[in-house]
Amino acid sequence: MEELRFRLVTGTDPDLFEERINRAVAELPKEAVLVDVKFSAAGEGNRTLLAALVIYKLVEPWKD
Protein backbone atom coordinates (compact mmCIF):
# COMPACT_ATOMS: atom_id res chain seq x y z
CA MET A 1 0.00 0.00 0.00
CA GLU A 2 1.32 3.42 -0.94
CA GLU A 3 1.92 6.02 1.72
CA LEU A 4 -0.06 9.22 1.87
CA ARG A 5 1.61 12.32 0.48
CA PHE A 6 0.93 15.93 1.36
CA ARG A 7 1.11 19.33 -0.28
CA LEU A 8 0.63 22.49 1.78
CA VAL A 9 -0.81 25.59 0.10
CA THR A 10 -0.94 28.96 1.89
CA GLY A 11 -1.80 32.55 1.10
CA THR A 12 -3.39 35.75 2.33
CA ASP A 13 -5.12 36.80 -0.90
CA PRO A 14 -8.23 34.64 -1.59
CA ASP A 15 -7.90 34.80 -5.39
CA LEU A 16 -4.20 33.91 -5.36
CA PHE A 17 -4.89 31.18 -2.80
CA GLU A 18 -7.52 29.66 -5.09
CA GLU A 19 -5.08 29.73 -8.01
CA ARG A 20 -2.44 28.00 -5.87
CA ILE A 21 -4.85 25.23 -4.86
CA ASN A 22 -5.91 24.70 -8.47
CA ARG A 23 -2.27 24.56 -9.57
CA ALA A 24 -1.33 22.13 -6.78
CA VAL A 25 -4.12 19.74 -7.77
CA ALA A 26 -3.44 20.09 -11.51
CA GLU A 27 0.25 19.30 -10.98
CA LEU A 28 -0.44 16.02 -9.19
CA PRO A 29 0.86 13.01 -11.14
CA LYS A 30 -1.66 11.09 -13.29
CA GLU A 31 -1.37 8.12 -10.94
CA ALA A 32 -2.36 10.24 -7.92
CA VAL A 33 -5.68 9.85 -6.14
CA LEU A 34 -6.88 12.84 -4.15
CA VAL A 35 -7.74 11.59 -0.65
CA ASP A 36 -8.76 14.79 1.13
CA VAL A 37 -8.27 18.54 1.39
CA LYS A 38 -8.18 20.14 4.85
CA PHE A 39 -8.82 23.88 4.99
CA SER A 40 -8.04 26.46 7.67
CA ALA A 41 -8.33 30.22 8.05
CA ALA A 42 -6.70 32.20 10.87
CA GLY A 43 -6.64 35.88 11.70
CA GLU A 44 -3.14 37.35 11.70
CA GLY A 45 -3.18 41.01 12.61
CA ASN A 46 -5.39 42.77 10.07
CA ARG A 47 -5.27 39.96 7.48
CA THR A 48 -6.42 36.37 7.17
CA LEU A 49 -4.00 33.52 6.59
CA LEU A 50 -5.54 30.79 4.43
CA ALA A 51 -4.09 27.28 4.37
CA ALA A 52 -5.02 24.02 2.69
CA LEU A 53 -3.42 20.63 3.14
CA VAL A 54 -3.86 18.52 0.01
CA ILE A 55 -3.64 14.81 0.86
CA TYR A 56 -3.09 12.31 -1.94
CA LYS A 57 -1.55 8.95 -2.67
CA LEU A 58 -0.01 7.36 -5.69
CA VAL A 59 -1.59 4.21 -7.08
CA GLU A 60 -0.62 1.83 -9.84
CA PRO A 61 -2.34 2.41 -13.20
CA TRP A 62 -5.31 0.20 -14.03
CA LYS A 63 -4.41 -2.56 -16.46
CA ASP A 64 -6.95 -4.33 -18.68
C-alpha positions as CSV (number, residue, x, y, z in Angstrom):
1,M,0.0,0.0,0.0
2,E,1.3,3.4,-0.9
3,E,1.9,6.0,1.7
4,L,-0.1,9.2,1.9
5,R,1.6,12.3,0.5
6,F,0.9,15.9,1.4
7,R,1.1,19.3,-0.3
8,L,0.6,22.5,1.8
9,V,-0.8,25.6,0.1
10,T,-0.9,29.0,1.9
11,G,-1.8,32.6,1.1
12,T,-3.4,35.8,2.3
13,D,-5.1,36.8,-0.9
14,P,-8.2,34.6,-1.6
15,D,-7.9,34.8,-5.4
16,L,-4.2,33.9,-5.4
17,F,-4.9,31.2,-2.8
18,E,-7.5,29.7,-5.1
19,E,-5.1,29.7,-8.0
20,R,-2.4,28.0,-5.9
21,I,-4.8,25.2,-4.9
22,N,-5.9,24.7,-8.5
23,R,-2.3,24.6,-9.6
24,A,-1.3,22.1,-6.8
25,V,-4.1,19.7,-7.8
26,A,-3.4,20.1,-11.5
27,E,0.3,19.3,-11.0
28,L,-0.4,16.0,-9.2
29,P,0.9,13.0,-11.1
30,K,-1.7,11.1,-13.3
31,E,-1.4,8.1,-10.9
32,A,-2.4,10.2,-7.9
33,V,-5.7,9.9,-6.1
34,L,-6.9,12.8,-4.1
35,V,-7.7,11.6,-0.7
36,D,-8.8,14.8,1.1
37,V,-8.3,18.5,1.4
38,K,-8.2,20.1,4.9
39,F,-8.8,23.9,5.0
40,S,-8.0,26.5,7.7
41,A,-8.3,30.2,8.1
42,A,-6.7,32.2,10.9
43,G,-6.6,35.9,11.7
44,E,-3.1,37.3,11.7
45,G,-3.2,41.0,12.6
46,N,-5.4,42.8,10.1
47,R,-5.3,40.0,7.5
48,T,-6.4,36.4,7.2
49,L,-4.0,33.5,6.6
50,L,-5.5,30.8,4.4
51,A,-4.1,27.3,4.4
52,A,-5.0,24.0,2.7
53,L,-3.4,20.6,3.1
54,V,-3.9,18.5,0.0
55,I,-3.6,14.8,0.9
56,Y,-3.1,12.3,-1.9
57,K,-1.6,9.0,-2.7
58,L,0.0,7.4,-5.7
59,V,-1.6,4.2,-7.1
60,E,-0.6,1.8,-9.8
61,P,-2.3,2.4,-13.2
62,W,-5.3,0.2,-14.0
63,K,-4.4,-2.6,-16.5
64,D,-7.0,-4.3,-18.7
